[in-house]
Amino acid sequence: MNTKRDIQDFVSQKTIAMAGMSRDPRAMSASMRRELESKGYRILAVNPHATSIGGAPCYPDLASLPEKVGGVLVVTQPTQSEKIVRDAAAQGISRVWIQLGAQSPAAEAACREKGLTAVCGKCIMMFAEPVTSIHSVHRWFSKVFGQLPK
């Protein structure tokens, strides 16, 4: 997990489901969505408690998505991440990014068990080009200290 190739493969997908999308426009997931969309990504929000978020449709689960996605970005609580991983596998979604803060040993094990291409515990904003703002600083420090995946 967390190879440079897996990261590049995930960020090259332009239609991504975001599982755990918050209804709060000030939440980190809402900020990530806006930034990813500004970079040309199409984000399909997944939240079982909303039918729309920020004026865009929201789907209760991955099975309800109206189209195939290139991957699922998991921004749930760690206790929910394993379920999302298993749902992704059941829907034929082979790429999973478990955002920093959403990872859990059970979710990572489910990725391995299901044979999914997975990135775990990394911030997608450090890799979705162009990398800007504080994310570029974090990426630079990660590079200097040898913490970027190889």
Helices and strands as residue ranges (DSSP letters): H 4-11, E 15-19, H 28-38, E 42-46, E 52-53, E 56-59, G 62-64, E 71-74, H 78-90, E 95-99, H 105-114, E 117-122, G 124-126, H 133-144
